[in-house]
Amino acid sequence: MRIALISDIHSNLAALEAVLADAEGHGVEAVWNLGDTVGYGPDPNGVVARLREVGAVSVLGNHDAAATGLMGTEWFNTLAATAADWTRAHLETEAATYLAGRAEVVVKGEWSLAHGTLREPLWEYLTTEEAAEGHFERLETAYSAVGHTHVPLLVRRGARGVEGETPGEGSEAVLGEGPLCVNPGSVGQPRDGDPRASYALVDSGEGTVTHHRVAYDIGETQRRMRAAGLPQALAERLAVGR
């Protein structure tokens, strides 16, 4: 089975459509979305509708929780809080109900899915050895996938402890016996200096995971953000991948 791992779409429909088209070209049979479906971008309702069309499995992200009133924005920076407030005001009832109904952790076969870490699914960034250890201590499956950082990452725990690597475009890794954690990077707001949408392709038959980058019409998303009255800085960052 081929599975597209996507995360941090952030209401960027143009980026999502590009990723879904690329994944379809690779014969993907399922889409697993690791949260922060909305926030920052101009098309929250369109993104939710598209995910529902493809039958995506989705978990709850912190921006999803803020946009649906499940949490406040007091811990968000000013730009993030402004976008969360805008998203909440523009979410249609059906989309809000869908987002609010997502679980913080979902188990699919050999995989555990969360937005942050299994220790703190909504907030913790898996960027340190300590966070990775806390995540793996709670892992009851061979593999896991998280988002939240907007940066692709592969992390393993072996006899020598936790080891991480930053996968490049097209890099293929063997899943192995685990434990393993995959971060596919961000579809809608990459922060690794590459503005192209990022996702990962799991091939369970071959036992591999491959990271992909996909170009999309950034200008179109920026125009829609400006027309919506979202902060200019959020639109500008899309072009530089930061």
Protein Blocks (a to p, Z undefined) as FASTA:
>chain_A
ZZdddehklopaklmmmmmmmmmmnopabdcdebjkbghiamlmlmmmmmmmnopacddd
fklmmmnopaccklpcfklmmmmmmmmmmpcfklmmmmmmpcfbdcehjaccdfklmklm
mlmccfbfklmmmmmmmpcbfbdcdehkopacdddddfkopadddddehiacdebjojad
ddebjfklccehpabdcdddddfknopacdddddddfklmmmmmmmnopafklmmmmmno
ZZ
